[in-house]
Amino acid sequence: MRVVVTRAENEAARMGSLLQKAGCTMLVAPMMEIDFVDAPVDLEPYQAVVATSANAVRGLAKATEERGVRVYCVGKPTDDIAQELGFTNTEHSIGTHNNLVNFIKRYAKPEDGPMLYLHGEVVTGTPVQDLRRNGFKMAAKLMYKAVGAKGLPDAVREEISGENPPEVVTFLSIRTYRLFREVLEKEGLLGQMAKVTAVCISPAVADFAREIRWKSVLTAKEMTARSVVGVIEEMKENTSSAS
């Protein structure tokens, strides 16, 4: 089974190892290129940092050698990356940005000092304002920029434009889906998705994906790359049973 992975290239390898174990062929079509801000971060004034994405943590690892700082992560995947990069004092919320304030209030106190929110150019919700309303002193720092792809890689374009396009395209964010749709429209390939299954990391992403016609749209049980691959494994098993 051929699977188009739309993640940035620095993240695709992680998902690729899971797909390889599942017996799938990965076709990498990164919809974003991550450009990290090249500037040091002084963590001395802060009781903790808040990271809502893996790339925010990657940016932090490039900006400081300090690994003992408290890092509050949104979701286990971000926490896993933080630990892989050597950060030793991490906690993660279960779920999405929506419960970020309640999660942090369980572990931190405003009187213990300000916190630093690490982010990319696109910020989901209003985390800094929400935490300020709950008494926390907050600072924010841009850690990376995500540059949208201008087109498909040649090998992936050839596969998608063929009579039998890849069976699956994966989406791990709304922005990635939107960029993929824009590229397909630009290259006149949107109609090919009627032969392809979209596997999405969350119901929110799946809702956006349903804007266009797919063979089917499936949603992972959990918001992790491993759970996305789990859906693909189930597809393979069902296909084998049917044959």
N, C-alpha and C positions, 0 to 999 in steps of 0.2 A: 504494500500500500504506500503510495506517494503522498507526502504531507508537505504542504507549503507552510513554512514558518515565517511569520512577518515581523518577528522581534528584531531589535537592533542587533548588529553582528556580534557585539560583545556579550550578548545574552543568549544568542542562538545555540552556541556550543553546549551550554548547560542542558537545554531542551533536547538537543541532538543526541546526547548520550542516552536519554530516556527513550527516545524514539528508536534508536538502534537496538536497544535491549528488547523493544517491543516488535522488532522485525520489520520496521518501516524504513522507507527511504526519505530522507529529509531534503527538501528543496528550499534553500534560504533566499528569501526576498525581503530584506530588511527595509521597512518603511520609514525608519528614522536612523540617523547617524548621531551618536551622542558626542557632544563637544564639551568637555569638562573645563570649568573655569580654572585658569592657572594662577591661583593666588592662595597664600597660606591662610589658615584659620586659627585665631587665638581663642582657645577654649577656657582660658583662666577665669573669665568673669562669670561663667555659666555653671549652674548645677547639673545641667543635662542638655542634650540635643534631641530634637525630634526629627525623625526621618520617615517620610511616608512613601519612599520608593527605594528600590535597590540602587538606582543610579545616584541618589542623594548620598547613600552610604559609600558608594564607590568614590564619589567626589570628595567626601570627607577623608577617606583613606589616602587620597592623593595630596590633600591639603595639610595633613598633620601626621606626625609620627606617634602622637598620643593614642593609646589604645585602651586606657582605663576609664575614659569618660563614660558617664551614663548615657545610653542611647535608647530612646523610646522609639520603637518601630511599629508601623502599621502593617500587621500581617506577619505570619511566620516566614514567608519567603524572604522578606526584607531582613528579618532577624537572622536567618540562615546565612545570608550574604555577609552581614555584619560580623558574624562569628568566623566565617571563612577568612575574612580580611584581618582577623586578629583582635577585634573588639571583645572585651571580656566581661563587660558590665551592661548587658542588654535585657530588655523586656519587650514583649510584643503583644499587641492587641489581637483579639479574635474578631475578624470581620473587616469592615471598611473604615474610611475616614469618618463616617457618621458617628461612631462611638469613641472618637479620639479623645475628646475632653473628659468623658467619664473614666476612660482608661487611665489617663495621666493623673487625674485627681485621686485615684486609688494609690498611686505610688509616690507622688510628689506634693510638696507644700509650697505655696507662693512665697512664704517667708524664708525659704532656703535659698532663694536667689533666682535670677532670671534664667530663661532657657533660650536656646538658639534653634530656630526652625530652618531646616535645610530643604531647599526646593529647586525645581526646574522652572522653566519659563511659564509652563501651564500649571496652575494650582487648582486642585479640586476642592471646592468649598471655601470656607473662610477660617482656617484653623487658627491663625494668629489672633484674629479678632475674637474668636470664640474663647480662646484661652485667656485673653486679656479681660474679657467680661467675667471670667471666673477668678480674677484676682492675680493671675500670673503676669509677670513682666516678661515680655517677649521681644526678641530680635529675630530678624530673618536674613538669610544669605542665599543668593543664587549660586548653585553649585554646578549646574550644567544647562546646556541648551540642546534641544532635540531638533535637528534639521530634517525636514521631510524629504523623502525620496522623489526624484524627478521621473523615474520610470522603473520598469522591471529589469532585473538582470537578464541577459540574453537567453541563458539556458532555461530560466523559469518562464520567460515569455514564449519560448518555443513549446514547452510542455503545455502551458495553458491554452495556447492557440490551436493545439492539435485536436484530432477527432476524439481522443480519449484523454481529457485533461486530468490532472491529479485528483485523487478521490477526496482530499481534505485540505482546507485552509484553516489555520488556527489564528485566533485573535485574543490577545491578552489585555487589550485596552480599547476604549472607544476611539481614541485618537488614531491608533494603528488601523482600525477598521476604516475610518474616514479617509485616511491617506491611501489605503489600498483601493478603496472604491474610486477615488479621484484618478489614480493611476490607470485602473481598468477602463474608466470612461475615456480618458485621454488616448488610450491605445486601442479602443474599440473592442474590448474583450469582456465587457460586463455580461453579455448574454451567455458566455461560457459557464458562468457560475450556476446556471440551472442544472448542470451535470455534476456539481460539486457540493459536498457537505461542509458547512461552516461549523467549527467547534470553538465555542466561546468560553472564556474564563468565568463569566458571571451573567446573570439574567439581564443586567443593564447593557452589557455589550451585545448580548443576543438580541435585545429589543432593537438596537440600532441596525444590526446586521439584517434584520427582517425587512428593512426598507427595500431590498432588492430580492430578486427571485433566486433561491437556492434549491438544490435537491432536497435538503433538509438543514435545519439549524439546531444544533445540540449544545447543551450547557453543562459545564463541569459541576460536580457535586460540591467541590471546594475551590476556593480562589487560589489555586496553585498550579504550576506547570505540570506537576506530577498527576494531578487530577484531570487536567486536559488530556494528557496522554492516556490516562485510564479510560476515558470516553472512546478514544481511538482504538484501544485494545478491545473494548466491547464491540465496536463496529466490526473489527476483524473477525472476532469469534462468531458474531451473528452471520457474517458473510460466509464463513466456512460451514456453519450449520446449514445454511440455506442451500449451499451447493452439494 
